[in-house]
């Protein structure tokens, strides 16, 4: 719809982009650890992770959808639909939304990779999932203690697994971008 609401949301997105997910997670975790008793810290860890990653991740979706929507609104077929008297809701769902889904799906694969790295980083720092829950970041942190004692594989194998997993998710995103790009077909 644009207007003042659009401008306010985009300015808020600009502010949110300046805070990395890791910094937000550390801040939220610190607040939760002060508010909740120690017996509930492990149970709150999952909520902190989900909240911190989603709080910093929605901004990219909002900016991508807004940019793609503004681009699609100016296309000739949307203007022709307006001239024929098609309702704005129908234009949005039949003309604009299908063309916006491609960039959003590609962004989703990139965001999944970033979320995996963020979770592993937070678990490495000891802020992520509880220590009893398996996580690549926790495995790397534990292996880091044995790195110079000759047991290097405790760190290397989880690190390589993390790299390969994130790389495969990014390659899926590249493939999706190429498959959904109508100019390449």
N, C-alpha and C positions, 0 to 999 in steps of 0.2 A: 504494500500500500504506500510505502514511502512516508514522507512527512517528518514531523517532529519525533514520533515514536521511533522511526527508523534511525534518525540521527542520534538519539539518546542511546539506543541499543548499540550502535556502532562505536560511539565514544566509550561506552562501558567495555566493549570488546577490546578497544585499543588499550585500555587500562589493564584488562585481564591478561593480554598478551605479554605484558612486561613482567609477569610473575610466572616463573617456571613451575612445572608440576612438582618437582622435587622440593622446591622451597615452600610451596603451598602445603605439601604433605608434612613436611617438618613442622610448619607452623600449626597445622590442624592437630597433628599428633601431640605436640607440646601442650596445646590447650586441653585436649582430651585427657592426657595423663594428669593434668592438674585437677580437672573437674571430676573424673571418675576414680573410684577406689582401685587400688592395684590389682585386685582380683578380677576386674573386668577389662584390663588392658588388652589381653590376648583376644578377647571377643570383639573388642572395638577396632582391632587392627584392620580387619577386612573392610569395615565401613569407612575407616580413614583412607585406605588405599582407593577404594571405589570413588569416594567423594572427592579426593584430591585430584585424581586422574580425570574424572568427568568435569570437575570445576574448571580445569585448565584446558580440557579438550573440546568443549562445546563451542568455544570461540572460533576455532578454525572452520567448523561446520557452518556456523552462522555467517561468517564472511564469505565462504565459498558459495553457499546457497544464495546469498544476497547478490554477489557479483554475477553468478550465472543467471539469476532471475532478471536482473537489470539488463543483461545482454539479450536474453530471450524476449523480453518485453518489447524491444525495439525491432524485432524481426518482422518481415513483411506478412508472414502467415498469421501472426498474432494481430497485427493491425487489420488484416482482412477479416479475421473472425470478429473483431470489434465492430467493423463496418456492417457485417451481416447481422449484428444484434445478439451475438452469443454472450451469455452471462459471464461475468468475471470469474465466477467459481468454476464454470465449465472450461473456460480458457486456461485457468490455473491448473486444473487436473488433467486436461487432455492435450494441451499444447506445451505448457511451460514445465510442469513436473517431470514428464518423461525425458526431456532434454537436460534437466538439472540432475537427474539421478546418476548419470555417468560420472561426472566429476565427484559427486558425493561418495560413490562406491570406491573410486580410486583413493580418495582421501581417507575413507574408512580403513583400507588396508594399511596405509601409512600410519594412521593413528593407532591401529592395533600393534604395529611394530614399536611405536613410541611408548605405548602403555606397557608392553613387555619389558622394554629397557628401563622404564621408570620403576616398575615393580622390582626388577632385579637390583637396580641401584639402591632403592630404599631398603630392600632386604639385606643387601650388602652392608648398609649403614646400621642395620639393626632396628629400623623403624617400620619395615614392611610387615609381612606376615609373621605370625609367632614362630619362634625358633624350632618348634616341634613340627612345623608344616614344611614339606619339601618345597624348595624354591632354588632356582639357579643362583640367585644372588646370595642366598644363605650358604649354598655349597661352595661358592667362590670365596666367601668370607672365611669359612672354616678351613678351606684348603690353603688360604693365604697364610695361615698360621704355620703350616707345615711346608711352605714353599722352599725354604732354604735348608730343610733337613733331608732333602733327597726325595721327598714324596711330592714331586711337582705335578703329577697327574691328577691329584685331588683338586687342583685349581684349573688346570689346562682343559680337561675334558668338559666340565660344566661351562667354561668360557667358550670353547669351540661350539658346544651345543647351542649356547645362546646366540652366538654369531650366525651359525647356520640357520637357526630358526628365524631370526629377524631378517636375514638375507632372503630366505625363501618367501616370507610374507611380502617383502618389498618387491621381489620378482613377480609375485602374483599380482601386485598392484600395477606394475609395468605392463604385464600382459593384459590386465583388465582395461587399462588406459588405451592400449592399442586396439583391443577388441571392440571397445565402445566408441572409438573415434570414427565418425562416419566419413571423414576425409580420407582415411586410409583404406576404405573398402571399395 
